[in-house]
Amino acid sequence: EGGKNGDLSYALLRFDSEVHRLYGVMNLGLFNKRYLAAGEYTIADMICYPWAVTLQGRNIDINEFPNVKRWMDELGERPAVKKAMAAGPEYREDPATVSAEERERRAKLLTHQRAQQVPKEWMQAAR
């Protein structure tokens, strides 16, 4: 797959590999456990479910991860999860409607991010 900045195949492969790795971590964590962080449904499940279920189509066979699949199936049947997953289409943006200027502004926010050093005045105050 190509893109403005060249061939994206390495980035996509790396992304898919990371999703596969995270499913593996979750699969181990869900071994003999119903939920991710405790014996009950917690914020950990609420946070992880949307991305986990959305990414299951990324060149990954979810059947490799039976504990994750069971967890996704169970959570997907919860009324509150169904409601939450159905919410928000009115907030989703059609990429075709974003101006070139806005795309450029967003790209600047997401690229070339660098760590900030501790401000000198903080260092002086700590002495």
Helices and strands as residue ranges (DSSP letters): H 9-29, H 43-54, G 55-57, G 62-64, H 66-76, H 79-86, G 89-91, G 95-97, H 100-110, H 120-126
